[in-house]
Amino acid sequence: MFEQRGQNRQNTAQIPAKTSVSATPQECAVTAVTAGVNAAHPDQVLSETLTREGDILSIANNQYDLSKYEEVSIIGGGNAAGRITQYLTTIVDDHLTGGIVITDDPVDADPVNVVTGTHPLPSRSNITAAEQMRSYACDCGVNTLSLVVITGGGSALLSAPAENIDKSALRRVTQELIQCGAPIDRINAVRKHISTIKGGQLARALTPAQTVGLIFSDVTSGNPSVVASGPLSPDSTTYADALMTLREYDVNTPESVRMHLQRGANGDIDETPSELSSSTFDSPTTIVLADGMTALDAAANACSNLGYEPLILSSSIRGEAREAAKTHVAIAEEVQRNKTPIDPPAAILAGGETTVTVTGDGVGGPNQEFALAAALELPSNTALCAIDTDGFDGPTDAAGATVTTATVNDNEASAARAALKANDAYSFLDDNAALMLSTEGATGTNVNDLRVLTILTEDT
């Protein structure tokens, strides 16, 4: 599934004779992330959580009698929405009446209309399809079962701007938000208040249909209200919160966006649905089918099978990517030096969503910055693979990178630091054959970032 581009000078490593491992640190790290992504693929997840016997559809611990509904539809959006929809059509089958789903990884899923959109920035195709999906939702009646597929990437793909916000303004403010370094919950406070879908507004549009949200979570909190900016979940944020985010992170805000948010803060526009909007949330059931731990558990098992003792550090790592990398390197040093928190051979695994505050004009993504920052300080006999599980790290064709101490030699340290300063990790890693690419392009899933740091003893 993943391969490194170019002839990699790091591949000369051999399995040390003194250890009981059956793979080099680099081989183990790549094998582990591959296992993690495969475990979080919709085909694997849904085969374990979704069944049908006669007219009874079982999803996790929830059952639905399909014969009771006049219509059964599938709507939603996100990186993995197409693959989930394709699987659902084979199970719901003869009861399925239609729907519309937006994804950047399109598949055939008749009778559902799967529309190709763009990510991470919204496009006209996203907006047109999202508005059509909302209209479809509004037409769903009390005798409709609506299966709503929500995955990471949905914030961009489900982009239906609020009234008086033009399409170009929505795209500009989205780009500014991505680059400002704000945590995802602050970014989503803005997204929810410039949309007609996010922040529980899709749930409001679907009322009174029976709504079931099927979620592949890509957020550190595990909170469904954060995934794709929470189209089915109550919104605890306000227009005032959105304005505060724009001010605190000095976001260059288009006038139509600023005016809309100010009108909302002044009470001239209704707030997004909150917990107090009881009728809106009487019907929706949200089920998280996969998240970062799905991938981490499988990756940890792969490490163990190769002779590396796994330790899942956290599924919720956040903050600046390059700073988080230093902490991971420090843990690797501790493992080698003091055999704590575990003995080598070891594998430190982590997920979450780190951020990059963009100040330069280079190309890269959070996992590439994480990997390059780590490569500058990695101790000997270690390797790190850091990827975005959807197959694309930032606005690049790379999923992330795999690095060792050989990635940045002493003569290249200054160039590596300059690349980090310019936010140009992609170019440096590409020149040093460290970029990881998904052989399939989009992986079909998105459960956020996945990092595996493998460690042998210093004197191996």
Summary of the structure (lengths in Angstrom):
residues: 460
radius of gyration: 22.6
end to end distance: 29.5
largest distance: 71.8
contacts: 1787
relative contact order: 0.16
helix: 38%
strand: 22%
